[in-house]
Amino acid sequence: MRCATSPPQFPEEFKPYAVGQIQALDAYRTLGDDVTWTYVSPPPVHFAPGERTGSYRTGLDHPVAGDDRQARISYEDYAVALLDEIETPRHLNRRFTVGH
């Protein structure tokens, strides 16, 4: 099980929220095989309203970064990724991340 802390470069103002999400993910990971769950994580900082492009990339336990090494996605594309996962599950019993 992971420690409920965030990386040192993580913005201080977001740490209280991140620690709670880390604890929630750790709780899901302890569930038995009789419970099906999926946990989707947005980028840690650049997650805001924007344009719906309809495209995104997925990863597992690390933010998905672009060529500029920044992890980002709009709320609109995050919603598309979430709905795609509901319609065609590809990440059962694990966390996945989304970004451009």
Secondary structure by P-SEA (a helix, b strand, c coil): cccccccccccccaaaaaaaaaaaaaaaaaccccccbbbbbccccccccccccccccccccccccccccbbbbcaaaaaaaaaaaaaccccccbbbbbcc
